[in-house]
Amino acid sequence: MELRWPDGRINCPRCGSESHSFLKTRRIWFCNGCKKQFTLKVGTIFEDSPLGLDKWMTAVWMLVSCKNGISSYELARILGITQKSAWHMLHRIREAMRRLFPEDGRQWTYRNR
């Protein structure tokens, strides 16, 4: 939570309102401004993914730490998910890296930086 909102003030990613309530049973926030629900994942590459952040962080680590990258088949086997889900994860992670480092035309790996 500290990475998403470093100043400690939680605001709605849709409307920016700081007026919200937390629903403990579902672990989500409810914005009183736009009347929408939101989680930590909203507005990130993790949005609309049923997979937990533990699998996402493992996928990011595998992608950046493997010298030759990683295939979706290998990632699916390691995480215990389908190959289709693994492909979508890798696609989102690579697109996010491409946006973070637009000047770097080559495939991004940890050792390239």
N, C-alpha and C positions, 0 to 999 in steps of 0.2 A: 504494500500500500504506500510505503514511503517513496518508492520509485515513481509511482503514478502521480501522487500529489505530494511533492517534497515539502511544501510549506505546511502540510497537515490540514489544509482547508479543502474539503471534498466538494467539488462542484459538478454539476450535470454536464456530460460531454456534448449533449445536444443543444441545450439552451444557455448553459453557463450559470444557472441559478445555484446558489449555495443553500437554499432552503430544501431540505430533504429529510427523509426518515429511513431507518435501516430495518429491514425485515429479517429478523434473526433466523426464522425457520427456513428461509430460502437463501440466505446470505446475499441479498441484493439490496440496493438502495431504491427508494421511490422519490422522484423529483416532484416537489410541490408546485413548481413553476409550470412545467410542460406536462405533468401527470404521466410521465413515462418511467419505466423501471430501467435501471442500469447496473452493471457490474464493473469490475476492474477491466474486463476484456473489451468493453465497448470502445470503439474508435481505434482499435489496435489490429494487428494481423491475427490475433486470437479470437476476434469477434465471430459469432455464429458457429463456433466450433464446440462440439460436445466433448472433445478431448480435454483433459485437465492440463493445467500449466506444467505439471511434472513431466508429462510426455512432450509438451512443446519445448521446454527447456532442454530436455535430453536431445531432442531433434536438432535444436540450434547448436548445442555443444558438439554433436556428432558431425554436423555439416562443417563447422569451422575448424574442428580439430583434426579431421581426416585429410591427409595430404592430397589425395586424389578425389576428394569429395565422397559422397555416399549415394548409392542408388535407392530408389523408393522400395525395391524389393528387400534390400538389406535393412533399411530402416523399419519396414513393416515387421520383419522377423524379430528385430531387437525389441521394438515397443509392444509387440503383440497386437497390432492393429491390421487392418486390410491394406493392401498395396495401394488402392485408390486413395485412402485417407492419407497414407504416407506421401503419395505424389502431391496431393493438395497442400500438405504441410510444407514440403520442400519448395513448392512453387511460391507459396506466400513468403517464406523465409528469404528465398533468393530475390524476390521482388522488393522486399523491404531493404535488403542489403544494397540492391541496385539504386534505390532511392537515397540511401544514406551515403553511398560512395559513388556518385555519378561520374566522377573523373576517372575512375578505375575501370577500364574496358575489359579486363580479363576476368576470369572466374574468380570470385572472392573466396579465399581460404585464410585461415588464421596465420599461416606461414607467409602469406603474401604481404602482410602488413608489418 
